[in-house]
Amino acid sequence: MQLTIKKAHSINGNIAVPGDKSISHRAMMVGSLAEGETYVAGFLPAADCLSTMHCLESLGVKIDRLSETELKIHGVGLRGLKEPSDVLDTGNSGTTTRIMPGILSGQDLFAVITGDESIRRRPMARVVEPLRLMGAKILGRENGKYAPLAIKGTRLKGIKYDLPVASAQVKTSLLLAGLLAEGETAVTEPAKSRDHTERMLKLFGANLEIAGTTYKIKGGQELKAQEVDVPGDISSAAFFIVAALIIGGSSLTIENVGVNETRTGLLDALKAMGADVELLGYEEKSNEPRAAVKVSYSPLKLATIEGKIVPRIIDEIPIFAVAATQAEGKTTIKGARELRVKESDRIASLSAELKKMGADIEELGDGMIINGPTRLKGARVKSHGDHRIAMSLAIAALVADGETIIEDSGCVAISYPSFEKTLISVVKFQ
Ligand code: S3P
């Protein structure tokens, strides 16, 4: 599959983006472990979330699709998962692959988890090692560094653990394992990663202590089914936010975007660069804040991204890099080595593809330096099988002279199947 995109004249109007991917995963996982029926609205029906859904169904959870975006989950309780009769396929979803071992290690079952070629390259030791400290029995390639992972459920005990790298997936895996463990589990991370699990667990009635970046949970707490309203995904909105900022004459409102502050690093970075971005109608539902994001074309100047903002912008760095190609001056991104182990090596894939379009980018071990503004030109580029690289290149194409062809664009369906349709509905082409 390939996407052909021409230079845009402007982008105007009102759109909504699909549900938040991280929250959709968590609503299904926590809902499955709860007692009673959980209703989810605003669910993201994209490949990654469907991977989680299929894994949970294979573990004996009944999930009714009331509509494309509405689910009814028949919770089985903390220890009610059943042994699956086959390997659990997590597809391209790192979140599913890393959180499921935490859920499965304390159940009375045997399960094998694996995913696509990208998943089988991604580091798993970060979750396998602390789970083993809790008593988990997990085997995997290279002693648990890589999937497939084989898990034999057992009795877990609470531990105190300092994460070497901030990670919401690892934090979540350990907290959910902690719910199934004896005693207390305390997890500390070096910087705050997204806190959707903490919010979701509290919504479902769990008692979770949070002090700075330390999270403590006691085992054996019963979760009570809830109604969960999932806000739109700021990581999907990000592509349209940047498009409206860099295409002259644009003004766009994106409704109902999740604006949890562990996710809004992109908005802060862009505002510091001179972006005209406003939040309207802020409200909180299901323990998650949301607002409309109004954004208008703005001349941008350089920024430096490093330190605590990195986990708050991590998934948006590819599209942020596109904005930086249009900003005046030298933008530096540092301390983001994690980008090298995402769906693709995002530092390498982004630098290579944006260079083909004429961008001035220097790769660093843990980030990149981007000199702007540059006049981009249409080119034949590749997604590297990475949904966020594909969509970032599509937005770059809107400001590039001529035509851009994005090869292997089917991966967009991992997080945003309706991306192209929405794009076409709001972009006026030249
Ligand atoms: C996610 C956490 C982040 C993020 C990923 C989704 C999650 O990774 O990059 O796309 O849903 O928990 P980390 O585990 O590295 O924080």
Boltz pocket constraint, residues with backbone or C-beta under 6 A from the ligand:
constraints:
  - pocket:
      binder: B
      contacts: [[A, 21], [A, 22], [A, 23], [A, 25], [A, 95], [A, 166], [A, 167], [A, 168], [A, 169], [A, 170], [A, 172], [A, 193], [A, 194], [A, 314], [A, 315], [A, 338]]
      max_distance: 6.0
